[in-house]
Amino acid sequence: MQKTPAECTTMADVRVEIDRLDRALMKLLAERWSYIDRAAEIKRPLKLRADIPARVAEVRENARRHASELGLDPDFYEGIWAQLIDHAIAHERRLLGEADE
């Protein structure tokens, strides 16, 4: 049964909840990745590039804003999102045949 942080009375309780959240985060990242694949499918016939700088800036700013709104360190979470974006762009480049360019 899921516990709030205040309901955790042992490190074992805390670890169970962290593991639960880690799995949920991975599921969300897997779902996000499926949209990356779909984006490449949509971009191909439109002749769009994998890297669209305006969109990259928008996603990074969204990460900063959401982190700030939740009381998290915006620099740290923008950095995580920068890695996600870079990885997604590299993947899209391979799918779109831009990897050789």
N, C-alpha and C positions, 0 to 999 in steps of 0.2 A: 504494500500500500504506500502510495506517495506521501512523503512528509514535507512540511515546510522546513526551512532552516531552523526555526525556533523549536520545532518538534523533534529535531535530531538531538539525541542525548549522548551518542557515542560516535567515535570516528567511523565505525562500521556503518552507522546510519548515514553519515555524511557521504561516505564513499559510494554507497548504494545510490544515493540521489545524484551525485556527480556522474556516475556511470550511466544512469538513466538519461540525464541531460546530454551527455556526450553522444549517446546513441541517437537521441532525437535530433541533435545538431547534424550528425552524419546523414540522417534521413533527409533533412532539409537541404543539405549540400548536394545530395544525390538528385533531389528534385530540381534544384537550381541547375545542376549540370545537364539535365534533360532539356532544359530551355536553351542552354548554350548550343546543344546539338541542333535543336529546332531552328535557332537563329541562323546557323550556318546554312541549313536547308532553304530558308527564306531568302537569305542574302545571295545565294548562288545565282538564281535567275535574274535578280535585280542588279547583278554585277557590283554589289557592295563589298567593300573590303572588310576584313576581320576587325581591324583596328579603326574605330570611329572616335577620334579624339574628343569630340564634344560629349559623346555618351560616356566615355571613360571618366571625364571630369565630373559629369553629373553623378555617376555611381559613386565616385570617391567622395564627393560632397555629401551625398545621401548618407554614406557610412559615417562621416564625421558628425552630421546633424543628429542621426539616430543615436549614435554613441553618447553625444552630449545630452540629448533628451533623457537618456536612461542613466545618466550619472556615471558613464564610463569614460575612459581616456580616449578622446577623439584621435589623437596621433597614433596610438597603438592600434586602434581598430581600423583606421584608414590604411595603416600599413598592412594589416591582414587582408583587407579588401584589395589593396594594390597587388598582392600576391595572387589572390583569386582571379583578378582581372587579367594579369599577365599570363597566368596558366590557361585561362579561357581563350585569350587571343591566340596564343600559340596553338591550341587545339583547333580553333576555327581556321587558322592559317593552313594547318595540315589538311583539314576537310575541304577547304576551298582551293587547294593547290597553290597557295601562296608561299609555302614553305621553301620552295626552290628559288624564290625571287630574291 
